[in-house]
Amino acid sequence: MDFGTVVSAEVVQEERRGKLFLDDGRGVLSEADSGTYIEERGFVHLFAPGKLPWPNVSDAELRARGSIETFSLNVWHWKNTLPAQKQCAYGHYLRNRGIFISWQFFPKFRQIWGLHEPADRVLESGLLQPIERHLLQVIAVQGPVRSLELRREVQALSGASKRQYQAALRTLQERFLITVAGGSVEGFSMHDWDLVERHVPPEAMMAVLSEDEARGQLIRQAVANAPYCTAREVVLLFGWERKQVEAELGALVEDGVLSGAEVEGQKDIVYHVID
């Protein structure tokens, strides 16, 4: 696919800086602002996702305050308070990175990665490893349950090591079975955990799209958030196959949703949402 448009690296960086602010240009200075920011972005990381070009709530809050700190202590609180108020979802839903997801986008993530049976059926299905099953059982019975108590209960039931426990916790989040429902940062940061089906608003649990449709919408929003990114960066964000991502990007270009361009001094094509 041949793209004739060339943009400068300065333009790319300027547009990326703009994505650290609300759409009306205001900074993310409060918990309410962060809720609006998550709604506008659809999904956004807690902290910077490595060297990938996506914005994150921590950098947005720091930029708004003009701070030179490396991470935002305010956002460290908001990852508990926003879910507690059911303003959005938060968890390690994507490649073991903390991410906020708006309720509009939650069913799109769940459609692709989630197990869609109620927790009691999943527990009976044999789909889970023993430690995962013990963890889900404790949350199903006691949730919302604080991290420390959850770890103690699972340890007593299964004898799981810390590494095994953390792996099970990650798996249940990535299968959209459990979610952060609140928590505290007093002394040591701990979440409250609950079942997705019990905590998430019913409308956000509805599967209204096919898996292919959900994937296309996630890619479109990822490009909008970047707001310039390559196929390789989308692959690293979502963990999908390169050919699949390139096909989706190509289809979005053909549909007039995205455009492609070259960046001065950069080999790979970048994609951008057509306004």
C-alpha positions as CSV (number, residue, x, y, z in Angstrom):
1,M,0.0,0.0,0.0
2,D,1.5,3.3,-1.1
3,F,1.2,6.4,1.1
4,G,2.4,9.7,-0.2
5,T,1.8,11.8,2.9
6,V,4.9,12.8,4.9
7,V,4.7,14.3,8.4
8,S,7.5,15.6,10.6
9,A,8.6,14.1,13.8
10,E,7.8,17.4,15.5
11,V,4.2,17.2,14.4
12,V,3.9,13.6,15.7
13,Q,5.4,14.6,19.1
14,E,3.1,17.7,19.3
15,E,0.0,15.7,18.7
16,R,1.1,13.1,21.2
17,R,1.6,15.7,23.8
18,G,-1.9,17.0,23.1
19,K,-3.3,13.5,24.0
20,L,-2.2,14.1,27.6
21,F,-4.9,16.7,27.9
22,L,-8.7,16.5,27.8
23,D,-10.3,17.1,24.5
24,D,-11.2,20.6,25.5
25,G,-7.6,21.4,26.3
26,R,-7.9,21.3,30.1
27,G,-5.4,19.3,32.2
28,V,-6.2,16.2,34.2
29,L,-6.0,17.8,37.7
30,S,-8.7,16.0,39.7
31,E,-10.3,12.6,40.1
32,A,-13.3,13.9,38.1
33,D,-11.0,15.0,35.3
34,S,-9.4,11.6,35.2
35,G,-12.8,10.0,34.9
36,T,-13.6,12.2,31.9
37,Y,-10.1,11.5,30.4
38,I,-10.8,7.7,30.6
39,E,-14.2,8.2,28.9
40,E,-12.6,10.3,26.1
41,R,-9.8,7.8,25.5
42,G,-11.9,4.6,25.9
43,F,-9.0,2.8,27.5
44,V,-5.8,4.3,28.9
45,H,-2.9,2.9,30.9
46,L,-2.1,3.8,34.5
47,F,1.6,4.4,33.7
48,A,3.5,4.6,30.4
49,P,3.4,1.2,28.5
50,G,7.1,1.0,28.0
51,K,8.3,2.8,24.9
52,L,4.9,2.5,23.1
53,P,3.3,5.8,22.1
54,W,0.1,5.7,24.1
55,P,-0.8,8.3,26.7
56,N,-1.3,7.3,30.4
57,V,-3.2,8.9,33.3
58,S,-0.1,9.3,35.4
59,D,1.7,11.4,32.8
60,A,-1.5,13.4,32.1
61,E,-1.8,14.3,35.7
62,L,1.9,15.2,36.0
63,R,1.8,17.3,32.9
64,A,-1.3,19.2,34.1
65,R,0.5,20.1,37.3
66,G,3.8,20.8,35.6
67,S,5.5,18.2,37.8
68,I,8.8,16.6,37.1
69,E,8.0,13.5,39.2
70,T,8.3,10.1,37.6
71,F,4.8,8.9,38.5
72,S,1.7,10.4,40.0
73,L,0.7,9.6,43.6
74,N,-2.8,11.0,42.9
75,V,-3.3,8.4,40.2
76,W,-2.1,5.7,42.5
77,H,-5.2,6.5,44.6
78,W,-7.6,6.9,41.6
79,K,-6.9,3.3,40.5
80,N,-8.9,2.3,43.6
81,T,-11.4,5.2,44.0
82,L,-12.6,5.3,40.4
83,P,-13.6,1.6,40.3
84,A,-15.1,1.9,43.8
85,Q,-17.4,4.6,42.4
86,K,-18.0,2.4,39.3
87,Q,-16.9,5.2,37.0
88,C,-14.7,2.7,35.0
89,A,-12.9,-0.6,35.2
90,Y,-9.3,-0.9,36.3
91,G,-7.1,-4.0,36.3
92,H,-4.2,-5.7,34.6
93,Y,-6.4,-6.6,31.7
94,L,-3.9,-6.1,28.9
95,R,-0.5,-7.8,28.8
96,N,0.0,-7.5,32.6
97,R,-0.2,-3.7,32.6
98,G,-2.6,-1.7,34.7
99,I,-5.2,-0.1,32.4
100,F,-8.4,1.9,32.9
101,I,-11.3,0.9,30.6
102,S,-14.5,2.9,30.1
103,W,-17.8,1.1,30.3
104,Q,-18.3,1.8,26.6
105,F,-15.2,-0.2,25.7
106,F,-15.3,-2.8,28.4
107,P,-17.6,-5.2,26.5
108,K,-15.3,-4.9,23.5
109,F,-12.3,-6.1,25.5
110,R,-14.4,-8.8,27.2
111,Q,-15.7,-10.0,23.8
112,I,-12.2,-10.8,22.7
113,W,-10.5,-12.1,25.8
114,G,-13.2,-12.9,28.3
115,L,-14.8,-16.1,29.4
116,H,-18.5,-15.4,29.0
117,E,-20.0,-17.9,31.4
118,P,-21.0,-17.0,35.0
119,A,-18.4,-17.7,37.7
120,D,-20.2,-20.7,39.1
121,R,-20.2,-22.4,35.6
122,V,-16.6,-21.5,35.1
123,L,-15.7,-23.1,38.4
124,E,-17.5,-26.3,37.4
125,S,-16.1,-26.4,33.8
126,G,-12.5,-27.5,34.4
127,L,-11.2,-24.6,32.4
128,L,-9.2,-23.2,35.3
129,Q,-6.0,-24.4,37.0
130,P,-6.5,-25.5,40.7
131,I,-5.0,-22.2,42.1
132,E,-7.1,-20.1,39.7
133,R,-10.2,-22.0,40.8
134,H,-9.4,-21.5,44.5
135,L,-8.9,-17.8,43.9
136,L,-12.1,-17.4,42.0
137,Q,-14.0,-19.4,44.7
138,V,-12.8,-17.1,47.5
139,I,-13.8,-14.0,45.5
140,A,-17.2,-15.5,44.6
141,V,-17.9,-16.2,48.3
142,Q,-16.3,-13.3,50.0
143,G,-16.0,-10.5,47.5
144,P,-15.3,-7.7,47.5
145,V,-12.3,-9.0,49.4
146,R,-9.0,-7.1,50.2
147,S,-5.8,-8.3,48.6
148,L,-4.2,-9.4,51.9
149,E,-7.1,-11.5,53.0
150,L,-7.5,-13.0,49.5
151,R,-3.9,-14.1,49.5
152,R,-4.2,-15.7,52.9
153,E,-7.3,-17.6,52.0
154,V,-5.8,-18.9,48.7
155,Q,-2.6,-19.8,50.4
156,A,-4.6,-21.8,53.0
157,L,-6.6,-23.6,50.3
158,S,-3.9,-24.3,47.8
159,G,-0.4,-23.7,49.3
160,A,0.3,-21.5,46.4
161,S,3.6,-19.6,46.2
162,K,3.6,-15.8,45.7
163,R,4.5,-16.3,42.0
164,Q,1.7,-18.9,41.5
165,Y,-0.8,-16.6,43.2
166,Q,0.2,-13.6,41.1
167,A,0.0,-15.6,37.9
168,A,-3.5,-16.8,38.8
169,L,-4.6,-13.3,39.7
170,R,-3.4,-12.1,36.3
171,T,-5.1,-14.9,34.4
172,L,-8.5,-14.3,36.1
173,Q,-8.2,-10.6,35.2
174,E,-7.2,-11.2,31.6
175,R,-10.2,-13.6,31.2
176,F,-12.4,-10.9,32.6
177,L,-13.7,-12.9,35.5
178,I,-12.5,-10.7,38.4
179,T,-11.9,-6.9,38.7
180,V,-10.7,-4.2,41.1
181,A,-13.7,-2.9,43.0
182,G,-11.9,-0.5,45.3
183,G,-9.0,-0.6,47.7
184,S,-6.6,1.4,49.9
185,V,-3.1,2.8,49.6
186,E,-2.7,3.3,53.4
187,G,0.5,1.7,54.5
188,F,0.6,-0.7,51.5
189,S,-1.4,-0.5,48.3
190,M,-4.1,-3.2,48.3
191,H,-7.1,-3.7,46.0
192,D,-10.6,-5.0,46.8
193,W,-11.4,-7.8,44.4
194,D,-14.9,-8.8,43.2
195,L,-16.5,-10.8,40.4
196,V,-16.8,-8.9,37.1
197,E,-20.5,-10.1,36.9
198,R,-21.2,-8.6,40.3
199,H,-19.3,-5.3,40.0
200,V,-19.6,-4.2,36.4
201,P,-22.8,-2.4,35.3
202,P,-25.1,-4.9,33.4
203,E,-25.0,-2.8,30.2
204,A,-21.2,-3.2,30.1
205,M,-21.5,-7.0,30.3
206,M,-23.5,-7.3,27.1
207,A,-21.8,-8.6,24.0
208,V,-23.1,-6.4,21.2
209,L,-20.4,-6.9,18.7
210,S,-18.7,-9.9,17.0
211,E,-15.1,-10.5,17.9
212,D,-13.9,-9.1,14.6
213,E,-15.9,-6.0,15.0
214,A,-14.6,-5.5,18.6
215,R,-11.0,-6.0,17.4
216,G,-11.5,-3.4,14.6
217,Q,-12.9,-0.8,17.1
218,L,-10.1,-1.4,19.6
219,I,-7.5,-0.8,16.9
220,R,-9.3,2.3,15.7
221,Q,-9.4,3.7,19.2
222,A,-5.8,2.8,19.8
223,V,-4.7,4.7,16.7
224,A,-6.8,7.7,17.8
225,N,-5.1,7.7,21.2
226,A,-1.6,7.3,19.9
227,P,-2.4,9.4,17.6
228,Y,0.3,8.2,15.2
229,C,1.4,4.6,15.5
230,T,2.8,1.7,13.4
231,A,1.5,-1.8,12.9
232,R,4.3,-3.1,15.0
233,E,3.3,-0.9,17.9
234,V,-0.3,-2.1,17.7
235,V,1.0,-5.7,17.8
236,L,3.0,-4.9,20.9
237,L,0.0,-3.2,22.5
238,F,-2.5,-6.0,22.1
239,G,-0.3,-9.0,21.6
240,W,-1.9,-10.0,18.3
241,E,-0.3,-11.5,15.2
242,R,1.4,-9.1,12.8
243,K,-0.5,-10.3,9.7
244,Q,-3.9,-9.9,11.5
245,V,-3.1,-6.4,12.7
246,E,-1.9,-5.3,9.2
247,A,-5.0,-6.7,7.6
248,E,-7.2,-4.8,10.1
249,L,-5.3,-1.6,9.6
250,G,-5.5,-2.1,5.8
251,A,-9.3,-2.6,6.0
252,L,-9.7,0.6,8.1
253,V,-7.7,2.5,5.5
254,E,-9.9,1.1,2.7
255,D,-13.0,2.1,4.7
256,G,-11.7,5.7,5.1
257,V,-11.4,5.5,8.8
258,L,-7.6,5.7,8.9
259,S,-4.9,7.2,6.8
260,G,-1.3,6.2,6.4
261,A,1.8,8.4,6.3
262,E,5.5,8.4,6.5
263,V,7.4,10.1,9.3
264,E,10.6,11.9,8.4
265,G,13.5,9.7,9.4
266,Q,11.3,6.7,10.2
267,K,11.0,3.5,8.1
268,D,7.6,2.2,9.1
269,I,4.3,3.6,7.9
270,V,2.3,5.3,10.7
271,Y,-1.5,5.3,10.9
272,H,-3.7,8.2,11.9
273,V,-7.4,8.6,12.3
274,I,-9.1,10.6,9.6
275,D,-11.1,13.5,11.3
